[in-house]
C-alpha cells in the first residue's frame, strides 16, 4: 500500500478550501488550468473514482475489524485492527479521498450542470454527495457537512442527526433530478459516468436502494417518519419496490487490468481502472481468512452443506508436496489446497502468540514454516489472499507466485473480491433482498422474509458468476484452480435446497450472516453489527477477538464490555480544525469534555454515532 506523502496536500484536505477543486480538474485548457474551465461532464468520472476509493478503503479496514480476515504475525496496523486495537492511522485515507478527491468538486459540477440544465449530472451530484457524507457519519459520527468544502477554511461541525437527515434529503432531491427529461443538446450522462454508464434508471434504482439502506440504519430510533429521523418501515419497502429487481440492475464497477496511463493524483500514482481493494489488500501479503468466515462458508448454521462461494472466497495455494498429518478441514483439488480459517475467538488461538506465521516457499522444500515451535507447524495451511495481475504487475496471469514470476509451484489464487479486476458492488439486488428479508422478518412475515432471503443468496452467486465467467473466458488456464471455476447450477440449487434452512426455521441471524457473506468488504457489515449491538446470536461464529482481552493497549482503546462503534477523527481535523472539533463534543453523549480535546480519549472508539444511539 502506498501512503500520501505531501504535507501540502494534507493541509489542503483538512482546511477544505474551495481551491482544492483545482487539484483534480480536467480542464479545457491544460496550459492554464482553472476551476472555471472544467466541464461538468469531465468532473464526474473523477468524483466517482475518488468516492469509490474512499468507500472501498473504509470497507477493507472495517471488514478487518469485524472478523472475516486477519493478518500474519507482525502484521502491524491491520493485524491490530483485527484484534480490536485501532489506532489513528486507519482513519485518514477515506477522509482524504472523499474530501480532496470528490467532495470539493461536487458543488462546482452541480452549479455548472444547473446552468446547462443538465438534470442528470445534478442528480448524480446529489446522490454521490449523500453517499459520501453518509460514509463520513458512519465512520466518524460528527463532521463538517453544511459548512464543508466552501469558503470557510475551518468549517464548523454538524452533529450526526443533521448529517443523516441532510443526506436523506439530498438523496430524494437527486432521485427527482435523475427522473427529469434532459434536453438532447445537453451532454449525455454517459459521457462522464463510468459507474452506471449513463443509465438513469440504474441510478434511480441504486438511489432507492441507498434510501432503504439509510433508513434501515435507524432501527434504534423507533417507528415514525424517516424525515424526522425515525425508523420508517413502509418507506423502506417503498424504496425497495423502486430499487434493483434483478442482478442486471446492480450498480457494479467492472474494473480492468489494463494499467492505464491515467493515474490518481493524490499521491499513490496508481491506475484508476483497477480495483481499490487490490491496492490495499490484493497486492499485499499476509491477509488470511478467519475461522468465522471459513465456518460460515463451509457449514452455515450447522447444516453440513458447503456454500459454492467457499471455493471463490477462501484462497488456494498450489502444493506439490503434501505432508503427513494434514488437518481434516483442508480441502484439496489436485495439487491445489484451500485455506483453513484462523481461530480468532478461542483461548488457543494463534493470535495469543501475536498472529499466525506466514508460510514461506523455496524450490527445494516447497511450502514451509520458519519456526522451531511445533505448535506453529499447521500455520502453513493458512493461505494468504495475495493475487497478481498481467497489466499492472506484468505477470503471466492473475496468480501470485511467491518465489517469482516463473515459479509456478509457488502460486496463490487470491480471493474473489480483492483481485486487480474484481468488481466493486456499489449496490446490489442481493443487498435489496436481504434488507427486505430483515424488515419482513421483524414484521412477523416469515414466509415473505424467506423468499427474499433465498433470492438474496442466489443473487449473490449469480453476480459472482458473471465475473468468474469473464475471468476464465479471458484466460482458460485459470480453470486449473477452483477459485476461478464458475459455480454450477447443480451446486447452487443444492445449497439453496439443503444449506440455508427453511421458512419455518428462518432466524434474523441467518439473514444477517448471509447478508455479510454477500456484501463481503462493505461498511454495511459494521453498520449491521452496530445496529444489532454485536449480538453473537445474530452474527454466526463471531465474538470479540480473544487476543484483545489480554492486549493492554487494545483494552485501553476498547475496554472490556464495550464495542468498536466509531473511528476517531483523523489527525488533520485534530491539528487544523480543533476548535470546531472540540465544540461539537458538547452534543456527543459520552464525550469527555474535561480533556483538552474529547476526541483524544483512549476509548473514543466506543462512543456510538448518532444513528447507533438512543439520542433523539
KEMARMI-905435 format. One line per 10 residues: number of its first residue (from 1); their letters; for each residue x, y, z of C-alpha. Coordinates in steps of 0.05 Angstrom, whole numbers, always signed. Example, Ala and Ser with C-alpha at 12.3 -4.5 7.8 and 13.67 -1.06 7.14 Angstrom:
% residues 2
1	AS	+246/-90/+156; +273/-21/+143
END
This chain:
% residues 616
1	XXXXXXXXXX	+0/+0/+0; +25/+69/-18; +15/+127/+30; +4/+200/+17; +68/+239/+28; +51/+311/+11; +41/+355/+72; +13/+409/+26; -40/+361/+2; -56/+341/+73
11	XXXXXXXXXX	-64/+413/+94; -110/+427/+36; -151/+366/+53; -161/+388/+125; -175/+461/+111; -226/+442/+58; -211/+503/+17; -251/+515/-46; -184/+519/-82; -176/+444/-74
21	XXXXXXXXXX	-223/+439/-133; -163/+456/-177; -124/+393/-158; -166/+345/-197; -198/+385/-253; -199/+361/-324; -191/+427/-359; -207/+452/-429; -141/+490/-428; -86/+447/-397
31	XXXXXXXXXX	-36/+503/-402; -79/+549/-359; -119/+505/-312; -175/+536/-272; -237/+515/-235; -279/+556/-283; -255/+520/-345; -270/+449/-320; -330/+418/-355; -382/+386/-310
41	XXXXXXXXXX	-383/+322/-352; -307/+316/-342; -311/+324/-267; -360/+267/-256; -312/+210/-271; -260/+238/-222; -313/+247/-168; -337/+175/-179; -266/+148/-176; -247/+181/-111
51	XXXXXXXXXX	-315/+168/-78; -309/+94/-94; -238/+92/-69; -257/+125/-3; -313/+75/+5; -270/+15/-11; -212/+35/+33; -261/+44/+91; -295/-22/+74; -229/-60/+77
61	XXXXXXXXXX	-210/-31/+144; -278/-40/+176; -283/-112/+149; -216/-128/+181; -244/-105/+248; -308/-145/+242; -276/-213/+239; -274/-242/+169; -200/-231/+158; -137/-223/+199
71	XXXXXXXXXX	-63/-215/+185; +2/-251/+200; +47/-245/+260; +79/-176/+257; +24/-153/+210; +22/-83/+241; -38/-37/+237; -83/-86/+200; -69/-144/+247; -83/-96/+304
81	XXXXXXXXXX	-150/-77/+274; -169/-150/+271; -157/-157/+347; -195/-92/+362; -134/-50/+374; -149/+10/+329; -100/+68/+320; -110/+136/+289; -71/+116/+227; -130/+77/+200
91	XXXXXXXXXX	-174/+139/+197; -140/+184/+147; -144/+156/+76; -220/+151/+67; -227/+222/+94; -175/+249/+46; -200/+214/-16; -272/+236/-2; -258/+309/+14; -199/+324/-31
101	XXXXXXXXXX	-215/+277/-88; -290/+281/-91; -329/+327/-46; -292/+391/-64; -311/+381/-137; -384/+366/-128; -411/+436/-116; -377/+465/-178; -401/+407/-220; -472/+418/-194
111	XXXXXXXXXX	-470/+493/-209; -443/+484/-280; -494/+429/-293; -550/+473/-267; -530/+529/-315; -536/+479/-372; -600/+447/-345; -563/+381/-343; -611/+350/-294; -578/+282/-294
121	XXXXXXXXXX	-510/+309/-274; -543/+349/-219; -579/+286/-196; -513/+247/-196; -481/+302/-155; -535/+300/-102; -536/+224/-97; -460/+220/-93; -457/+275/-41; -508/+237/+1
131	XXXXXXXXXX	-470/+172/-8; -403/+203/+12; -425/+243/+72; -465/+183/+97; -399/+146/+96; -367/+201/+137; -421/+199/+190; -419/+123/+191; -345/+126/+206; -333/+188/+247
141	XXXXXXXXXX	-402/+208/+273; -395/+284/+271; -365/+321/+212; -366/+388/+176; -425/+380/+128; -466/+442/+114; -403/+485/+121; -356/+437/+87; -317/+448/+22; -337/+521/+19
151	XXXXXXXXXX	-301/+586/+33; -291/+573/+107; -221/+546/+118; -241/+519/+187; -312/+494/+176; -360/+483/+234; -383/+413/+252; -452/+385/+246; -480/+332/+292; -497/+263/+266
161	XXXXXXXXXX	-571/+275/+260; -561/+337/+218; -515/+300/+170; -561/+239/+168; -625/+277/+153; -587/+321/+104; -563/+261/+66; -633/+232/+61; -659/+299/+36; -604/+304/-16
171	XXXXXXXXXX	-618/+233/-38; -691/+250/-50; -670/+312/-89; -622/+272/-131; -674/+219/-148; -723/+274/-170; -670/+305/-215; -649/+239/-245; -722/+226/-264; -728/+290/-304
181	XXXXXXXXXX	-722/+291/-380; -658/+324/-404; -653/+361/-470; -616/+323/-524; -570/+383/-534; -543/+375/-463; -482/+328/-454; -508/+258/-440; -495/+229/-372; -457/+172/-406
191	XXXXXXXXXX	-401/+220/-424; -378/+225/-352; -410/+167/-316; -369/+103/-311; -410/+74/-253; -476/+68/-288; -454/+83/-360; -507/+138/-365; -565/+92/-349; -611/+138/-309
201	XXXXXXXXXX	-657/+80/-290; -598/+45/-258; -582/+108/-219; -655/+113/-196; -655/+41/-173; -589/+49/-138; -612/+113/-105; -674/+78/-78; -631/+21/-52; -588/+73/-16
211	XXXXXXXXXX	-652/+104/+13; -674/+36/+40; -603/+25/+67; -601/+92/+101; -669/+87/+134; -656/+16/+156; -599/+40/+199; -650/+79/+242; -677/+17/+275; -659/+43/+345
221	XXXXXXXXXX	-699/+107/+335; -769/+78/+338; -823/+75/+285; -841/+140/+250; -824/+184/+190; -753/+178/+164; -756/+253/+151; -758/+261/+226; -702/+212/+238; -746/+152/+254
231	XXXXXXXXXX	-748/+80/+230; -797/+81/+172; -816/+10/+153; -863/+29/+97; -813/+78/+67; -760/+23/+66; -807/-25/+29; -830/+30/-18; -758/+47/-35; -741/-27/-46
241	XXXXXXXXXX	-800/-33/-94; -766/+21/-136; -696/-8/-127; -659/-65/-162; -704/-122/-183; -651/-168/-211; -575/-173/-217; -580/-135/-283; -600/-74/-242; -538/-77/-198
251	XXXXXXXXXX	-492/-16/-195; -427/-51/-209; -358/-25/-228; -324/-77/-271; -251/-59/-260; -198/-77/-311; -125/-97/-311; -100/-50/-365; -50/-8/-325; -77/+54/-359
261	XXXXXXXXXX	-37/+117/-367; -90/+153/-325; -67/+151/-252; -94/+182/-189; -64/+248/-168; -70/+243/-92; -1/+213/-82; -9/+139/-95; +1/+146/-170; -37/+82/-186
271	XXXXXXXXXX	-81/+68/-246; -153/+89/-239; -182/+28/-274; -163/-26/-224; -199/-46/-160; -184/-4/-98; -186/-68/-57; -129/-95/-98; -89/-34/-79; -98/-42/-4
281	XXXXXXXXXX	-103/-117/+1; -96/-160/-62; -26/-137/-80; -2/-143/-8; +18/-203/+34; -5/-234/+99; -81/-228/+97; -115/-293/+118; -187/-315/+126; -213/-328/+196
291	XXXXXXXXXX	-247/-389/+224; -311/-349/+228; -311/-337/+153; -289/-409/+140; -344/-439/+183; -399/-394/+155; -379/-415/+84; -368/-489/+96; -421/-506/+147; -472/-450/+150
301	XXXXXXXXXX	-518/-455/+211; -492/-526/+222; -529/-552/+161; -469/-591/+135; -473/-565/+64; -415/-525/+35; -431/-458/+3; -409/-458/-71; -379/-389/-57; -329/-420/-8
311	XXXXXXXXXX	-281/-440/-62; -283/-370/-91; -274/-330/-27; -225/-375/+11; -155/-371/-22; -119/-430/-52; -44/-448/-56; -11/-496/-105; +25/-550/-66; +63/-608/-99
321	XXXXXXXXXX	+89/-635/-32; +32/-655/+14; +59/-670/+82; +32/-722/+133; -19/-701/+184; -58/-651/+141; -116/-623/+182; -184/-652/+162; -213/-584/+144; -161/-572/+89
331	XXXXXXXXXX	-194/-583/+21; -154/-607/-38; -166/-605/-113; -109/-638/-149; -47/-602/-125; -86/-542/-101; -105/-536/-28; -154/-487/+2; -141/-444/+63; -169/-462/+130
341	XXXXXXXXXX	-190/-406/+178; -150/-372/+233; -184/-381/+300; -194/-311/+329; -240/-325/+388; -216/-385/+428; -162/-387/+482; -116/-429/+440; -119/-381/+381; -53/-369/+344
351	XXXXXXXXXX	-67/-296/+358; -47/-306/+430; +23/-310/+402; +16/-247/+360; -18/-276/+299; -6/-336/+253; +61/-344/+219; +67/-335/+144; +84/-395/+102; +149/-389/+62
361	XXXXXXXXXX	+168/-424/-3; +231/-448/-37; +240/-495/-95; +275/-547/-51; +226/-554/+6; +162/-525/-23; +119/-490/+29; +146/-488/+100; +140/-450/+166; +204/-417/+192
371	XXXXXXXXXX	+196/-437/+265; +222/-488/+315; +156/-486/+352; +117/-549/+333; +52/-515/+353; +60/-469/+293; +71/-523/+241; -1/-521/+218; +3/-447/+204; +25/-470/+135
381	XXXXXXXXXX	-49/-484/+119; -69/-411/+125; -66/-387/+53; -57/-313/+41; -104/-272/-3; -49/-244/-47; -61/-243/-122; -26/-211/-181; -40/-181/-249; -20/-182/-321
391	XXXXXXXXXX	-26/-108/-336; -3/-75/-272; +49/-125/-247; +68/-155/-315; +56/-226/-291; +34/-284/-334; -36/-286/-303; -76/-268/-240; -39/-318/-196; +13/-292/-147
401	XXXXXXXXXX	+78/-330/-147; +113/-325/-80; +180/-347/-108; +180/-304/-171; +143/-298/-237; +169/-364/-266; +159/-410/-205; +90/-440/-216; +98/-485/-155; +91/-423/-110
411	XXXXXXXXXX	+24/-399/-138; -31/-369/-96; -101/-354/-122; -122/-293/-81; -195/-283/-63; -253/-264/-108; -263/-193/-81; -192/-165/-80; -162/-181/-147; -139/-127/-195
421	XXXXXXXXXX	-202/-133/-237; -250/-154/-182; -317/-118/-188; -340/-65/-138; -412/-74/-118; -437/-4/-104; -507/-31/-93; -537/-98/-110; -602/-135/-117; -575/-183/-65
431	XXXXXXXXXX	-570/-127/-14; -640/-104/-30; -666/-175/-18; -632/-180/+50; -658/-113/+73; -728/-135/+52; -719/-202/+87; -699/-167/+152; -757/-118/+150; -808/-172/+135
441	XXXXXXXXXX	-780/-219/+188; -785/-165/+240; -857/-153/+218; -872/-226/+230; -877/-246/+156; -830/-306/+157; -855/-333/+90; -842/-268/+54; -776/-260/+91; -752/-329/+70
451	XXXXXXXXXX	-768/-316/-3; -727/-251/-1; -671/-285/+38; -666/-342/-12; -668/-294/-71; -612/-253/-40; -567/-314/-33; -579/-335/-105; -569/-264/-130; -501/-262/-95
461	XXXXXXXXXX	-480/-326/-131; -507/-303/-198; -470/-237/-194; -404/-272/-175; -413/-320/-234; -415/-261/-282; -343/-243/-264; -319/-315/-257; -342/-330/-328; -308/-267/-353
471	XXXXXXXXXX	-242/-286/-320; -238/-356/-348; -261/-332/-417; -202/-284/-417; -154/-337/-392; -177/-411/-394; -114/-430/-355; -147/-403/-293; -195/-462/-294; -140/-504/-264
481	XXXXXXXXXX	-155/-472/-196; -224/-479/-163; -220/-406/-142; -237/-385/-213; -285/-441/-235; -357/-414/-243; -408/-444/-196; -454/-496/-227; -530/-493/-226; -530/-561/-191
491	XXXXXXXXXX	-486/-536/-134; -525/-472/-127; -592/-507/-125; -567/-560/-76; -544/-505/-29; -609/-466/-35; -648/-530/-22; -606/-560/+34; -557/-510/+61; -596/-447/+82
501	XXXXXXXXXX	-654/-474/+123; -728/-466/+112; -782/-413/+123; -802/-450/+187; -733/-445/+218; -712/-378/+190; -679/-331/+240; -655/-260/+238; -585/-287/+249; -588/-327/+185
511	XXXXXXXXXX	-610/-266/+146; -555/-221/+175; -500/-274/+168; -518/-289/+96; -521/-214/+82; -449/-205/+106; -426/-261/+60; -460/-228/+1; -434/-158/+19; -363/-181/+32
521	XXXXXXXXXX	-318/-119/+43; -373/-69/+55; -380/-18/+111; -452/-44/+117; -424/-105/+154; -400/-60/+210; -464/-20/+206; -506/-82/+215; -465/-105/+274; -473/-38/+308
531	XXXXXXXXXX	-548/-36/+294; -556/-102/+330; -504/-89/+384; -455/-143/+364; -503/-198/+385; -467/-264/+379; -533/-299/+367; -544/-259/+304; -473/-259/+275; -456/-332/+270
541	XXXXXXXXXX	-388/-354/+296; -368/-283/+314; -341/-259/+380; -294/-206/+405; -223/-229/+387; -194/-269/+445; -126/-235/+440; -159/-168/+452; -175/-188/+524; -101/-197/+541
551	XXXXXXXXXX	-72/-139/+500; -61/-79/+544; -65/-26/+490; -125/-58/+457; -162/-56/+524; -147/+18/+530; -177/+31/+462; -238/-14/+472; -246/-31/+546; -276/-97/+567
561	XXXXXXXXXX	-352/-95/+560; -351/-43/+505; -353/-48/+429; -319/-18/+368; -370/+35/+348; -335/+93/+312; -270/+118/+284; -232/+174/+318; -229/+238/+276; -165/+237/+235
571	XXXXXXXXXX	-105/+278/+255; -118/+331/+202; -181/+353/+238; -146/+349/+305; -88/+391/+280; -123/+443/+238; -196/+447/+259; -191/+430/+333; -234/+489/+357; -294/+465/+319
581	XXXXXXXXXX	-280/+393/+334; -279/+409/+409; -344/+449/+404; -384/+392/+374; -365/+349/+433; -419/+385/+474; -470/+347/+431; -437/+279/+436; -462/+236/+494; -403/+203/+527
591	XXXXXXXXXX	-351/+255/+503; -302/+272/+559; -302/+347/+557; -253/+351/+614; -198/+334/+564; -165/+387/+522; -197/+350/+463; -251/+299/+475; -231/+264/+411; -163/+244/+442
601	XXXXXXXXXX	-193/+198/+495; -163/+128/+492; -232/+97/+486; -262/+146/+436; -273/+86/+390; -330/+62/+435; -377/+123/+431; -437/+107/+387; -450/+150/+326; -518/+184/+325
611	XXXXXX	-558/+130/+288; -527/+76/+333; -551/+112/+396; -615/+128/+433; -606/+203/+420; -667/+239/+392
END
